[in-house]
Amino acid sequence: MTETKEISWDDSMLPFQLERSDMRGRVARLGPLLEHILSRHDYPVPVSAMVAELTTLAALIGQTIKLRWKLSLQVRGNGAIRTIATDYYAPETEGAPARMRAWASFDAERLQDGLPGFDQLGQGYFAVLIDQGEGTTPYQGLTPLAGGSLASCAQTYFEQSEQLPTRFELTVGRARLPGQHQDHWRAGGIMLQTLPAGSHAGPEGDLQSADILQGAQSEDWNRATTLMATVEAMELVDPALPLPNLVFRLFHEEEPTAFAAQPLVFGCSCNAERVRSTLSIYSAKDIGHMTNDDGIVTADCQFCGAHYEFDPKSLGFEAVIDAEGNPLPKVGAGESRAAL
């Protein structure tokens, strides 16, 4: 008898294409990865839900953009929830997992029980940042916080900044799976996008889906998004439901083709050298203000919680020792250490 190991589709993203309507899509499911991100912080439920939603959006959008390094989604508002940030690092080699991380800041005294997290963001913006690595110019696109959800903000970004009609269906929440003794955060989402043959702006200069899509293409879009809207919340988060099966259930009339799934893992890019580089712009006097009573400078990563400690004499552009404690050559008047 052949023993078959049950395959979990948690922490993965599956790209697909609808041949009949010439559209592309992504479906993602997050489980242990999301729990790992949220368990590193003591977030209230509305904050955790917003972090989960933004992380799911990043998982769906990440492979859509031809990344060489990093996609960042950031939300900043003037409400009780001030900042949400998530990073998606492209796989370093073919077949390798994409790495993700996320964090949030909030004002606990202003949070309101029972009020959705999006309503506690206040006024602000949803940002898409693309960094292709050394030697390239980072890209940044912004759209106001509107529409009642982060998914709506992402849709507006693609329609206005990228001129790509895009739809998302997301679900996030806590669930207890069979065999587990406590609830865990889970999330799932599906994204559908079409590349128009031509487009024009609306009467106010804002690009709308109705303006971009014409004739038969508009009919295809309406049909596909109607099918997409039939997805059930449990289908998006059920680890036992294969993602290809979900795609076929939703879009079998559209002749779907599924591609290789992309695994997703937690990953942080922080290290001591990056912290040193960040502090290199400060003078010895500035570094002195950062030094604690124990005579050291400390830094904590907001994403992964890593803790770093430094000798203040090794920091800033007036450092006199290197990371190993070895004396550095003296810098002459009018020179900077970067020029040596």
C-alpha positions in Angstrom: 0.0 0.0 0.0 1.3 3.5 -0.9 1.2 6.0 1.9 0.0 9.4 0.8 1.0 12.4 2.8 -1.6 15.1 3.2 -0.5 18.3 1.5 -1.3 21.6 3.2 -1.7 24.7 1.0 -1.0 27.1 3.8 1.6 29.8 3.2 1.5 29.6 -0.5 0.4 31.7 -3.5 -0.9 30.2 -6.8 -0.8 32.2 -10.0 -3.4 31.3 -12.7 -4.6 32.5 -16.1 -8.2 32.6 -17.5 -7.7 31.6 -21.2 -11.2 32.5 -22.3 -11.2 36.0 -21.0 -7.4 36.7 -21.2 -7.0 37.6 -17.5 -4.5 36.7 -14.8 -5.0 36.0 -11.2 -3.5 35.0 -7.9 -4.9 33.1 -5.0 -3.0 33.0 -1.6 -3.5 31.4 1.8 -1.7 32.3 4.9 -1.6 30.3 8.1 1.6 29.6 10.2 3.4 32.5 8.5 0.7 34.9 9.6 0.6 33.5 13.1 4.4 33.9 13.3 4.2 37.5 12.3 1.4 38.4 14.7 2.6 36.4 17.7 5.8 38.5 17.8 3.7 41.5 18.9 0.9 42.0 21.4 -1.5 43.6 18.9 -5.2 44.2 19.7 -7.6 42.4 17.4 -8.4 45.3 15.0 -4.7 46.0 14.5 -3.9 42.3 13.9 -6.7 42.1 11.4 -5.3 45.1 9.4 -1.8 43.6 9.5 -3.3 40.3 8.2 -5.1 42.0 5.4 -2.1 44.0 4.2 0.1 40.9 4.4 -2.3 39.0 2.3 -2.4 41.8 -0.3 1.4 41.8 -0.4 1.4 38.0 -1.0 -1.0 38.4 -3.9 0.7 41.4 -5.5 4.3 40.4 -5.0 4.7 38.0 -7.9 2.5 40.2 -10.2 5.3 42.7 -10.3 8.6 41.6 -11.9 10.6 42.0 -8.7 14.4 41.6 -8.4 14.3 42.5 -4.7 11.4 44.0 -2.6 7.8 45.1 -2.7 6.6 47.1 0.3 3.0 48.0 1.1 2.6 50.7 3.7 -0.5 52.3 5.3 -0.2 55.6 7.3 -3.1 57.3 8.9 -3.8 59.9 11.6 -6.2 57.6 13.6 -5.7 55.1 16.4 -3.9 52.8 14.0 -1.0 54.9 12.7 1.2 52.7 10.6 1.0 49.2 8.9 3.9 48.0 6.8 4.7 44.7 5.1 7.5 43.6 2.9 7.6 40.9 0.2 11.1 39.8 -0.8 11.3 38.1 -4.2 12.8 34.5 -4.2 16.6 34.6 -4.5 16.6 31.6 -6.8 14.1 29.8 -8.9 11.9 27.5 -6.7 13.0 29.3 -3.5 10.3 30.7 -1.2 9.4 34.4 -1.1 10.1 36.0 2.3 7.6 38.2 4.1 7.4 40.3 7.2 5.0 42.9 8.7 4.5 45.2 11.7 2.2 48.0 12.9 2.1 50.9 15.3 -1.0 52.2 17.1 -2.3 54.4 19.9 -3.8 51.9 22.4 -5.7 54.7 24.3 -7.5 55.7 21.1 -8.5 52.2 19.9 -12.3 51.5 20.1 -13.6 48.0 20.8 -16.0 46.8 18.1 -15.0 49.4 15.5 -13.4 47.9 12.3 -9.7 48.4 12.0 -10.0 50.3 8.7 -12.3 52.9 10.4 -9.6 53.5 13.0 -6.9 54.4 10.4 -8.3 57.9 9.9 -7.1 60.0 7.0 -3.9 59.0 5.3 -2.6 57.0 2.4 -1.9 53.6 1.0 1.5 53.3 -0.5 3.2 50.8 -2.9 7.0 50.9 -2.9 9.1 48.8 -5.3 12.9 48.5 -4.7 14.7 46.6 -7.3 18.0 46.8 -5.4 21.3 48.5 -5.7 21.8 50.7 -8.7 18.1 51.3 -9.3 15.7 54.1 -8.4 12.9 53.0 -6.0 9.3 53.5 -7.2 6.5 54.9 -5.0 2.8 55.1 -5.7 0.2 56.6 -3.3 -3.5 56.5 -3.1 -5.8 58.0 -0.3 -7.3 55.7 2.4 -10.9 55.3 1.1 -13.4 52.6 0.1 -13.8 51.0 3.4 -11.0 48.4 3.2 -7.3 48.0 2.3 -8.4 45.8 -0.7 -10.4 48.8 -2.1 -7.3 51.0 -1.7 -5.2 48.5 -3.6 -7.8 48.3 -6.4 -7.8 52.1 -6.7 -4.0 52.1 -6.9 -4.0 49.7 -9.8 -6.8 51.5 -11.6 -5.4 55.0 -11.3 -1.6 54.5 -11.1 -1.1 51.4 -13.2 -4.3 51.6 -15.3 -5.0 48.0 -14.6 -8.6 46.9 -13.6 -8.0 44.8 -10.5 -10.3 43.1 -8.0 -9.6 41.4 -4.6 -11.6 39.2 -2.4 -10.0 38.7 1.1 -10.9 37.1 4.4 -9.0 37.3 7.6 -9.8 36.0 11.1 -9.0 33.6 13.9 -10.0 29.9 13.5 -9.4 26.6 15.3 -8.6 23.8 12.9 -9.2 20.1 13.7 -6.7 18.8 16.2 -5.8 22.3 17.5 -6.5 23.5 21.0 -6.6 27.2 20.4 -7.5 29.7 17.7 -4.9 31.0 15.2 -4.9 33.8 12.7 -5.6 32.7 9.2 -6.1 34.7 5.9 -6.8 34.0 2.3 -7.3 36.1 -0.8 -7.9 36.1 -4.5 -6.8 38.7 -7.0 -8.0 39.1 -10.6 -6.5 41.5 -13.1 -6.7 42.3 -16.8 -4.3 44.0 -19.1 -6.2 46.4 -21.4 -5.4 46.7 -25.1 -6.1 50.5 -24.8 -7.4 52.9 -22.2 -8.4 56.5 -21.7 -9.0 58.7 -18.7 -12.5 59.6 -17.2 -14.1 63.0 -17.2 -12.2 64.0 -14.0 -8.9 62.6 -15.2 -9.2 59.5 -12.9 -9.0 56.2 -14.6 -12.0 53.9 -13.9 -12.6 50.3 -14.9 -15.5 51.2 -17.0 -13.3 53.6 -19.0 -10.5 51.1 -19.5 -12.7 48.1 -20.6 -14.6 48.3 -23.8 -17.1 46.0 -25.5 -16.5 42.3 -25.2 -13.6 42.9 -22.8 -16.0 44.6 -20.4 -18.4 41.7 -20.6 -15.5 39.3 -19.9 -14.5 41.3 -16.9 -18.0 41.5 -15.5 -18.5 37.8 -16.0 -15.1 36.8 -14.4 -15.5 39.1 -11.4 -19.0 37.9 -10.8 -17.7 34.3 -10.6 -14.9 35.5 -8.3 -17.4 37.1 -5.9 -18.9 33.6 -5.3 -15.9 32.5 -3.3 -16.7 31.6 0.3 -14.6 32.7 3.3 -14.0 29.1 4.4 -12.7 28.2 0.9 -10.0 30.9 1.1 -8.6 29.7 4.5 -9.2 25.9 4.5 -5.7 24.4 4.4 -7.0 21.1 3.1 -8.6 22.6 0.0 -6.0 22.6 -2.8 -5.7 26.0 -4.4 -5.9 24.7 -8.0 -9.2 23.1 -7.0 -10.5 26.4 -5.7 -9.5 28.1 -9.0 -11.3 25.5 -11.0 -14.4 25.7 -8.8 -14.6 29.4 -9.4 -13.5 29.8 -13.0 -14.0 26.5 -14.8 -16.2 28.3 -17.4 -13.2 30.6 -18.1 -10.8 27.7 -19.0 -8.3 28.3 -16.1 -4.6 27.4 -16.2 -2.8 27.1 -12.9 1.0 27.6 -12.7 3.5 26.5 -10.0 2.7 27.6 -6.5 5.0 30.1 -4.8 5.8 29.1 -1.1 5.9 31.9 1.4 8.0 32.1 4.6 8.8 34.6 7.3 12.0 36.5 6.6 13.6 39.6 7.8 16.5 41.6 6.2 17.7 43.2 9.4 21.3 42.7 10.6 23.9 44.6 12.6 25.6 46.0 9.5 22.3 47.6 8.2 21.8 49.2 11.6 25.4 50.6 11.5 24.7 51.9 8.0 21.5 53.7 9.1 23.4 55.3 12.0 26.4 56.3 9.8 24.9 59.8 9.1 25.0 60.8 12.8 27.8 62.7 14.6 29.5 61.6 17.8 27.4 64.1 19.7 24.2 62.6 18.2 25.4 59.1 19.0 26.0 60.3 22.6 22.3 61.2 22.9 21.4 57.6 21.8 23.8 56.0 24.4 22.1 54.5 27.4 23.2 54.5 31.1 25.1 51.2 30.4 27.3 53.0 27.8 25.9 51.2 24.8 23.6 52.0 21.9 20.7 49.6 21.4 18.3 49.0 18.5 15.3 46.6 18.0 13.9 45.5 14.7 10.2 46.4 14.5 9.5 43.4 12.2 11.2 40.5 13.9 12.1 41.8 17.3 15.9 41.2 16.9 17.9 43.2 19.5 21.3 44.8 18.7 23.8 46.4 21.0 26.8 48.6 19.8 29.8 50.4 21.3 28.9 54.0 20.6 32.6 54.6 19.6 32.0 52.4 16.5 29.0 54.3 15.2 28.4 57.4 13.1 30.7 59.2 10.7 33.1 60.1 13.5 33.6 56.5 14.7 37.0 55.7 16.1 36.8 51.9 16.1 35.3 49.4 13.8 32.7 46.7 14.6 35.4 44.4 16.0 36.9 47.1 18.2 39.9 47.8 16.1 41.1 51.5 15.8 40.1 53.3 12.6 42.4 55.7 10.8 41.9 59.3 11.8 39.9 61.4 9.5 41.5 64.7 8.4 39.9 68.1 8.3 37.3 68.4 5.5 37.3 64.6 4.9 34.6 62.1 5.6 35.2 58.5 6.4 33.1 57.5 3.3 35.8 59.2 1.2 38.7 57.2 2.6 
